Amino acid sequence: MPDVAAARAFDPAAVPAALIAGGALVERIEDAALSSTQPAQQVFYDGWLLRHSPGRARRARSVNTLAPGRLPLAQKLDHCETFYARHALPCIHRVTPFRAPEGFDAALAARGYAAGGDTRVMALDLARIAPVSLPAVHVQRLDVADYGAAYAQLHGLSTAKAAAESERFARNAASTLYVAIRDGGDTVACGSASLDGALAGVFGMVTAEAQRGRGLARALVAALLADARAAGAATAYLQVEADNDPARSVYRKFGFSDCYAYWYRGQSGVAETAT
C-alpha cells in the first residue's frame, strides 16, 4: 500500500558516528520517549514493538526495535510485512542503530525500503537553560482533552486521526504538562512535556502557519521547561527532523544539542508526518 508523499531521501551512512553510538543517557531517553507514546494498537514480537495506530505520528505506527531478539532477521521482516498488510498500513521501521540487530539497516535497504525521516533527539541540562527573549503572550495550561482537540485542529486532522491521537495522549502513564497560546479565542500554538523521573520530553509542538515567526514556540518551550524543572526534572529532550532548521534553531537558543539520531525506512517511502 503506498504511503503518502515520500520524505526527502538521505544516506544513513552520513549520520555522525557519535549520534548512533548509544550510552546510558541515550538508552534512558529512548525508553522514556517510547513510554510517552502508547497507542492501544501495539504488540510485541521477539524483542520488537509493532505499533499500528491509525493516527498521525510515525513512531506510533512503525516497528520499534527494543532488542535484537533470537529469530532470524529475514523471518522477522517477513512477519512485519504480513502484519502491517493485515492492518492496511504501510510497513515502516524506525531504525535506532544502538538497538537494531547487526545488519538491520542494510537488510531493509536490500528489500527496497527507502530511508527518510532523519531525526535528531536533542537534550538539555535543565540547570543550564540559556536566557531567551520571549514575546508578550499568555501561555495557558490545558487538560489532556483540550490539548488533543487543539493539536488536531492545528494539524487539520481527520476525525479518525484526531480520535487516534487523542487516545494516544490519554494513554500516556507519565505526568504530562499541556500548554497553548490563544489569539482572539482561537488556539494558535500548543505543546506538551511528558515527565518521567528526571526526564522531561517535549512533544507535540505546533504553531498555526499564519502565526509562525512571532516567537510563540519559544514562549511555549520556555513555559514547559520552567514547569518541568519545578517538577523535579533534570534533563529535557525532544525529537525533531534533522532538516527542520527553524525548529532546531529555536531549540538551540535554549541550549539543546544533538544527543542521538534515528530514522525510518519504508517500502513505499516514509510519510512526511510527526517523528
C-alpha positions as CSV (number, residue, x, y, z in Angstrom):
1,M,0.0,0.0,0.0
2,P,1.6,3.3,-1.0
3,D,2.3,5.7,1.8
4,V,1.8,9.5,1.3
5,A,4.5,11.7,-0.1
6,A,7.9,10.2,0.4
7,A,10.3,12.0,2.7
8,R,13.4,13.6,1.4
9,A,15.9,10.8,0.8
10,F,19.1,10.7,2.8
11,D,22.0,8.4,3.3
12,P,22.1,6.9,6.9
13,A,25.9,6.5,6.5
14,A,26.2,10.3,6.6
15,V,24.8,10.4,10.2
16,P,27.7,11.3,12.6
17,A,29.0,8.2,14.4
18,A,28.6,10.0,17.8
19,L,24.9,10.1,17.2
20,I,24.4,6.3,16.7
21,A,26.6,5.0,19.5
22,G,24.1,4.7,22.3
23,G,25.0,5.2,26.0
24,A,23.3,5.3,29.4
25,L,21.5,8.7,28.9
26,V,20.6,7.8,25.3
27,E,19.1,4.4,26.4
28,R,17.1,6.1,29.2
29,I,15.7,8.8,26.9
30,E,14.8,6.2,24.3
31,D,12.8,4.3,26.9
32,A,11.1,7.4,28.2
33,A,10.2,8.5,24.7
34,L,8.6,5.2,23.8
35,S,6.7,5.2,27.1
36,S,5.3,8.7,26.3
37,T,3.7,7.3,23.1
38,Q,1.4,4.5,23.9
39,P,-1.2,3.7,21.3
40,A,-3.6,0.9,22.2
41,Q,-2.7,-0.7,18.9
42,Q,0.7,-2.4,19.6
43,V,2.1,-5.9,20.0
44,F,5.5,-7.4,20.9
45,Y,7.3,-9.8,18.6
46,D,10.7,-11.3,19.6
47,G,12.1,-8.1,21.1
48,W,10.4,-5.7,18.6
49,L,7.4,-3.4,19.3
50,L,5.0,-3.3,16.4
51,R,2.8,-0.3,16.7
52,H,-0.2,0.1,14.3
53,S,-2.1,3.2,15.3
54,P,-4.2,4.8,12.5
55,G,-3.1,8.3,13.8
56,R,-0.6,10.8,12.6
57,A,2.7,10.1,14.4
58,R,5.1,7.7,12.6
59,R,6.5,6.4,15.9
60,A,3.0,5.2,16.8
61,R,2.6,3.2,13.5
62,S,6.0,1.7,12.9
63,V,8.3,-1.2,14.1
64,N,10.5,-0.2,17.1
65,T,13.4,-2.5,18.0
66,L,13.8,-2.9,21.7
67,A,16.3,-5.8,21.5
68,P,17.8,-7.8,18.7
69,G,15.7,-10.9,19.5
70,R,16.5,-14.5,18.7
71,L,14.6,-15.3,15.5
72,P,16.3,-15.0,12.1
73,L,16.1,-11.4,10.8
74,A,14.6,-12.4,7.4
75,Q,11.8,-14.2,9.2
76,K,11.0,-11.2,11.4
77,L,11.0,-8.8,8.5
78,D,8.5,-11.2,6.6
79,H,6.3,-11.2,9.7
80,C,6.3,-7.4,10.0
81,E,5.3,-7.1,6.3
82,T,2.4,-9.5,6.7
83,F,1.3,-7.9,10.0
84,Y,1.1,-4.3,8.6
85,A,-0.6,-5.5,5.4
86,R,-3.2,-7.2,7.5
87,H,-3.8,-3.8,9.3
88,A,-3.9,-1.9,5.9
89,L,-0.9,0.2,6.9
90,P,2.5,0.6,5.2
91,C,5.3,-1.3,6.8
92,I,7.7,1.3,8.3
93,H,10.7,0.5,10.5
94,R,12.1,3.0,13.0
95,V,15.8,2.5,12.9
96,T,17.6,3.2,16.2
97,P,21.1,1.9,15.4
98,F,22.2,1.2,19.0
99,R,19.2,-1.2,19.5
100,A,19.0,-2.7,16.0
101,P,20.3,-6.2,15.2
102,E,23.5,-6.3,13.2
103,G,23.0,-5.6,9.5
104,F,19.5,-4.3,10.1
105,D,19.6,-1.1,8.1
106,A,21.4,-2.9,5.2
107,A,18.8,-5.7,5.2
108,L,16.0,-3.2,4.9
109,A,17.7,-1.4,2.1
110,A,18.2,-4.7,0.3
111,R,14.5,-5.2,0.5
112,G,13.8,-1.9,-1.1
113,Y,13.0,0.1,2.0
114,A,13.8,3.8,1.4
115,A,15.3,5.8,4.1
116,G,13.7,9.0,5.3
117,G,12.6,10.9,8.4
118,D,16.2,11.6,9.6
119,T,15.5,12.7,13.1
120,R,17.7,14.2,15.9
121,V,16.9,13.7,19.6
122,M,18.2,16.9,21.3
123,A,18.8,17.1,25.0
124,L,19.3,19.9,27.6
125,D,20.6,20.1,31.1
126,L,17.7,22.0,32.8
127,A,20.2,23.6,35.2
128,R,21.8,25.3,32.2
129,I,18.8,26.8,30.3
130,A,20.1,29.7,28.2
131,P,18.2,33.0,28.5
132,V,15.9,33.6,25.5
133,S,13.9,36.6,24.5
134,L,10.1,35.9,24.7
135,P,7.1,37.6,23.1
136,A,4.5,39.2,25.3
137,V,1.9,36.4,25.1
138,H,-0.1,34.5,27.7
139,V,0.7,30.8,27.9
140,Q,-2.4,28.8,29.1
141,R,-2.3,25.4,30.8
142,L,-4.7,22.8,29.3
143,D,-6.0,19.4,30.2
144,V,-5.4,16.4,28.0
145,A,-8.8,16.6,26.3
146,D,-8.4,20.2,25.3
147,Y,-4.8,19.6,24.2
148,G,-5.9,16.8,22.0
149,A,-8.5,19.0,20.4
150,A,-6.1,21.8,19.8
151,Y,-3.4,19.5,18.4
152,A,-5.9,18.0,15.9
153,Q,-7.2,21.4,14.9
154,L,-3.8,22.9,14.3
155,H,-2.7,19.9,12.2
156,G,-6.0,19.7,10.3
157,L,-6.5,16.1,11.2
158,S,-9.4,14.0,10.0
159,T,-11.9,12.8,12.6
160,A,-10.4,9.3,12.7
161,K,-6.8,10.5,13.0
162,A,-7.9,13.1,15.7
163,A,-9.5,10.3,17.7
164,A,-6.4,8.1,17.4
165,E,-4.1,10.9,18.6
166,S,-6.4,11.9,21.5
167,E,-6.5,8.2,22.6
168,R,-2.7,8.1,22.5
169,F,-2.3,11.2,24.6
170,A,-4.8,9.9,27.1
171,R,-2.9,6.6,27.5
172,N,0.4,8.3,28.5
173,A,1.0,7.0,32.0
174,A,3.6,9.7,32.8
175,S,2.6,13.1,34.3
176,T,2.2,15.4,31.4
177,L,2.1,19.2,31.0
178,Y,0.0,20.7,28.3
179,V,0.2,24.3,27.2
180,A,-1.3,26.6,24.5
181,I,-1.5,30.1,23.3
182,R,-4.8,31.6,22.1
183,D,-5.4,34.7,19.9
184,G,-8.9,36.1,19.7
185,G,-10.4,32.9,21.1
186,D,-8.5,30.6,18.7
187,T,-5.7,28.3,19.7
188,V,-2.7,29.3,17.6
189,A,0.0,27.1,19.2
190,C,0.3,24.2,21.6
191,G,2.8,21.8,23.0
192,S,3.4,19.3,25.8
193,A,6.0,17.9,28.2
194,S,6.0,14.3,29.4
195,L,7.7,13.8,32.9
196,D,9.4,10.5,33.5
197,G,11.6,10.6,36.6
198,A,14.4,13.1,36.0
199,L,13.5,13.4,32.3
200,A,11.1,15.8,30.6
201,G,10.2,15.0,26.9
202,V,8.9,17.9,24.9
203,F,6.3,16.7,22.3
204,G,3.6,17.9,20.0
205,M,4.8,21.4,19.3
206,V,2.8,23.0,16.6
207,T,2.0,26.6,15.6
208,A,-0.7,27.7,13.1
209,E,1.0,28.6,9.8
210,A,-0.3,32.1,9.8
211,Q,1.2,32.7,13.3
212,R,4.7,31.5,12.7
213,G,7.6,33.9,13.2
214,R,6.1,35.5,16.3
215,G,8.1,33.6,18.8
216,L,5.2,31.5,20.0
217,A,7.2,28.3,20.0
218,R,9.8,30.0,22.2
219,A,7.1,31.0,24.7
220,L,5.7,27.5,24.9
221,V,9.1,25.8,25.3
222,A,10.1,28.3,28.0
223,A,6.9,27.6,29.9
224,L,7.3,23.8,29.6
225,L,10.9,23.8,30.7
226,A,10.2,26.0,33.7
227,D,7.3,23.8,34.8
228,A,9.4,20.6,34.2
229,R,12.3,22.0,36.3
230,A,9.9,23.0,39.0
231,A,8.5,19.4,39.0
232,G,12.0,18.0,39.6
233,A,13.1,17.1,36.1
234,A,16.9,17.5,35.4
235,T,17.1,16.8,31.7
236,A,14.8,17.8,28.8
237,Y,14.8,16.1,25.4
238,L,12.8,16.4,22.2
239,Q,12.7,14.8,18.8
240,V,12.9,16.9,15.6
241,E,13.7,16.2,12.0
242,A,17.3,16.9,11.1
243,D,16.3,19.3,8.2
244,N,13.7,21.3,10.3
245,D,16.1,24.3,10.6
246,P,13.5,26.7,12.0
247,A,12.6,24.4,14.9
248,R,16.2,23.3,15.6
249,S,17.2,27.0,15.7
250,V,14.6,27.7,18.4
251,Y,15.7,24.7,20.5
252,R,19.4,25.6,20.2
253,K,18.6,29.0,21.7
254,F,17.6,27.3,24.9
255,G,20.8,25.2,24.9
256,F,19.5,22.0,23.4
257,S,22.1,20.0,21.5
258,D,22.0,16.7,19.5
259,C,22.1,13.6,21.6
260,Y,21.4,10.8,19.2
261,A,19.8,10.1,15.8
262,Y,17.2,7.7,14.4
263,W,15.5,7.4,11.0
264,Y,12.8,5.4,9.2
265,R,12.7,3.0,6.3
266,G,9.5,2.2,4.4
267,Q,8.9,0.1,1.3
268,S,6.9,2.9,-0.4
269,G,8.8,5.8,1.2
270,V,8.3,7.4,4.5
271,A,5.4,9.7,5.2
272,E,6.0,13.3,5.9
273,T,4.4,13.3,9.4
274,A,5.4,13.7,13.0
275,T,8.6,11.9,14.2
